[in-house]
Amino acid sequence: MIVSYVGLRKKYYTASLAVGSMALLSFAIITACTDQAKAKANLIHKEAPKAGLLAKIGGEEITEEMLIGDAKLDFFELEKRRYELRMDRLNNLMVDRLVGAEAKKAGISLDEFTSKKITHGEIKVSDKDYKKFVADKHIPEAQINAQIKERINTYLQTMKKQEMVSEYVAKLTKASPVEVYFQKPKMQVEVELGEAPTFGNKNASVTVVEFSDFQCPFCSRAAETVNQLKKKYGNKVKVGFKHFPLPMHPDAKPSAEASMCVNEQSSDKFWKFHDLVFKNQDKLDKASLEKYAKEIGADMKKFNDCVQSKKFADSVQKDLNYGEKIGVKSTPTFFVNGQLISGAVPIETFSEIIEEELAEKKSGRN
């Protein structure tokens, strides 16, 4: 309605409308919007006449696939969140029932049993663990005061306690597994690599495709995780990098285009350039990009000619358009053999899916 109002104002500007007339017009527009907001479609909620049917519009049967349409990732995120909440509740119940039973045998409370038999008193956080956490989370030392340090230590103590309790529950369930009757949601998206720079064996059984933005701070953290994946899995995993420069990052698109000019010379140089750019996100001007290209050994004449001609501008835009088409909304977004991972998550999140995929390939189930 704002657009309509601006249009009306422009249309009647030359007629020099009086203030009172404009007020009346505004009132009419607001009233119309209010009336429209109150109007609702006539819906009848009832049992579906057959399986898989969710609605009927004008005689046309609407299936779940039709309803979801291009919002597959949104629905998958909801299903995944529901699964995670269920698992959290199940883990709590396992502690309550299984560890609680052990506490009852010992004739003490659950909290007392946990303290005496599992954590063995006060949990201490080593200086090494503290420093690793600060480094992993990129927390500037200058910003850490006594209060923040205490919060970090408390958090690490809580995490360590949960880990120790989980290990104890794992022992209790080794001989008597917990039966679970709901499945982890799984969604496969066929992701085309196109012109994406890649690393690893082209015939690897697991392909990780990342949609990223060179100016995105979370993507910088994800780049470190990608390097960990390379070291851990080597040629077992193929990694592809697709560009998804966000509009609020003015240096992201030029950096993406420059990276493709480097990739044109060699994929090895691309990944070196990739690392340098992510390590220097505060310096992504033209001169800095040239500096990084020179540092990794690029042919500077070819590089500069490529950048100036904007040779890969369309390629970067195609990546962005393609990402939007398959549902990418933020960076970093990953697809591991088509399975979605959103955000700068730890390597363990990737490993869980990668190990499953490798095991399935090995057993011939895939």
GUMIDO-922514 format. One record per residue (C-alpha): x, y, z. Coordinates in steps of 0.001 Angstrom, whole numbers, plus 500000, padded with zeros to 6 digits. Example, Ala and Ser with C-alpha at 12.3 -4.5 7.8 and 13.67 -1.06 7.14 Angstrom:
REM GUMIDO-922514
512300495500507800/513670498940507140/
END
This chain:
REM GUMIDO-922514
500000500000500000/502958502355500474/503756501975496789/500133502694495880/500116505780498086/503294507127496472/501821506500493058/498643508388493934/500590511268495412/502651511582492220/499576511326490008/497709514132491735/500685516375492514/500038518800489647/496448519273490777/497761520785494071/495539518743496339/494572520381499600/495880518937502878/492366517906503814/491953515953500578/495228514142501129/494177513259504650/490900511887503327/492755509883500681/495118508459503310/492158507520505497/490495505755502578/493648503776501829/494125502775505471/490474501769505742/490726499681502587/493843497908503926/492098497239507235/489050495805505492/491257493598503334/493150492364506385/489887491274508021/488709489367504951/489552485641505092/489223482795502653/486405480380503339/488180477278504660/486691473956505739/488957471671507769/488096468010507274/489600464555506851/491399464027503527/489406461853501121/492628459994500254/496214459698501453/498676462380500420/496030465007499750/496307468244501737/493743470559500145/491438471134497207/491301474489495427/488588474989492854/488349471253492326/492130470828491945/493685468390494404/496743469821496210/499391467306497268/502112467900499846/504696468226497067/502598470933495401/502074472745498697/505764472787499599/506914473781496120/510129475823496240/510072475997500061/511631472536500527/514510473837502630/512180475814504897/510061472737505592/513148470594506053/514540473041508635/511263472739510569/511382468944510436/515021468947511525/514270471289514426/511375469025515496/513704466024515380/516364467838517427/513814468843520065/512598465243520276/516156463991520657/516868466558523383/513786465401525267/514716461742524725/518236462358526047/516768464016529135/514456461043529676/517354458587529295/519282460400532009/516191460588534199/515228456924533748/518560455127533364/520908457185535511/518012457769537910/517656453999538344/521353453728539188/521002456557541700/518028454799543279/520064451605543671/522754453626545430/520126455214547673/521011458790546696/519532461546544549/520236461849540829/522261465048541334/524327463463544091/524941460338542016/526020462457539048/528462464403541201/529919461392543037/529890458654540399/530058460451537043/531802463832537317/533653462907540534/533221466279542165/533998469699540770/534639469844537031/537793471739536157/538407473483532843/542010473386531682/543751476482530394/544223474636527093/540453474060526716/539729477681527622/542212479042525064/540919476678522371/537345477863522953/538382481531522734/540335480852519539/537565478768517930/534950481422518691/537235484244517552/536788486178520788/539303489082520986/541415488769524136/541119492538524701/537345492164525133/537563489442527782/537152490683531337/536820488678534561/533032488352534183/533213487080530596/535998484661531508/533841483278534326/530915482818531924/533138480987529449/534446478678532154/530910478010533450/529767477181529920/532717474829529380/532035473138532730/528406472589531708/529448471168528331/532007468890529961/529434467654532468/526960466871529679/529675464999527800/530537462902530864/526873462101531530/526412461167527849/529387458805528063/527863457195531170/524495456756529421/526341455246526439/527816452597528747/524411451855530287/522805451399526860/525615449344525305/524058446021526263/520472447284526244/519875449738523379/517131452357523527/514544451768520801/513608454921518888/510491454991516714/510978458313514921/513440458906512106/515980461630511491/514690463755508589/516723463477505429/516421465591502326/518436465100499179/518931468103496887/520566467463493545/523186470233493504/524954470951490230/528595471976490549/528695473829487237/531873475957487015/532512475712490774/536150475390491876/536673471965493436/539122470149495653/539658466399495975/539027463289493911/536458463947491180/535118460408491767/534859460771495560/531788459136497071/530975462265499114/530592465723497613/530401468833499792/529086471921498020/529355475254499822/527495478476498986/529603481238500455/530333484979500601/533914486248500888/532840489154503110/530700487072505476/532409486575508893/530656483239509483/531903482050506091/535444482779507263/534923480377510171/533387477837507815/536484478098505588/538569476826508504/536188473876508884/536440473117505160/540233472978505498/539791470559508412/537600468379506181/540304468337503506/542910467196506030/540649464609507663/539147462989504572/541545463811501739/540392462254498462/537399460573500104/535589463893499823/535207466348496946/534587469974497956/532955472501495629/532729476252496209/529820478252494813/529417482005495175/526516483581497024/527528487264497510/524993488969499752/523743492485498815/524912494032502107/528516493039501355/529800495356498596/533210493662498330/531834490121498103/531005490094494403/534291491671493180/536170489208495394/534166486320493939/534918487437490385/538615487827491218/538701484335492740/537307482852489541/540005484641487556/542522482871489789/540669479573489446/540935479911485661/544695479576486101/544502476621488545/542213475240491246/545175474941493603/545771478700493293/542052479293493857/542079477572497256/545181479496498314/543509482735497217/540321481603498994/542229481215502276/543976484577501969/540748486443501247/538957484891504207/541877485709506495/541831489352505372/538130490191505133/538752493770506238/540929494367503154/539096493373500000/539673496445497830/541071496096494305/544696496638495360/544422494035498127/542899491435495794/545769492018493371/548208491590496265/546659488242497265/546713487040493645/550396487917493395/551172486177496702/549715482877495517/551684483014492258/549002484004489757/549953485329486317/549210488987487050/548657490102483454/546069487369482890/544538488077486309/544210491833485771/542860491426482234/540312488934483525/539195491147486423/538991494322484314/536906492599481644/534598491201484355/534944487853482628/533281485907485444/530589488388486479/527891486280484808/529295483102486363/529076484554489869/525545485811489199/524553482350487934/525786480820491192/523703483332493142/520601482712491026/521052478951491252/521479479082495033/518242481047495362/516506478569493065/517357475578495290/516461477468498472/519719478970499769/518896482011501899/522027482679503919/525738481990504048/527410479681504591/525079476943503352/526422473461502625/525074470380500892/526780467090501808/525693464621499142/522621466818498885/521944466969502626/521603470473504018/523885472010506643/523294475671507495/525744478002509178/529301477864510496/528942474562512335/531809472447513771/533452469668511794/531601467060513898/528330468060512210/529849467326508795/531559464160509980/528279462657511176/526812462853507661/530070462063505850/530703458920507917/527137457741507253/527536458342503525/530921456591503395/529509453622505327/526535453375502951/528803453492499920/531030450811501442/528084448524502151/526668449131498675/523433450625499952/523928453797497924/
END
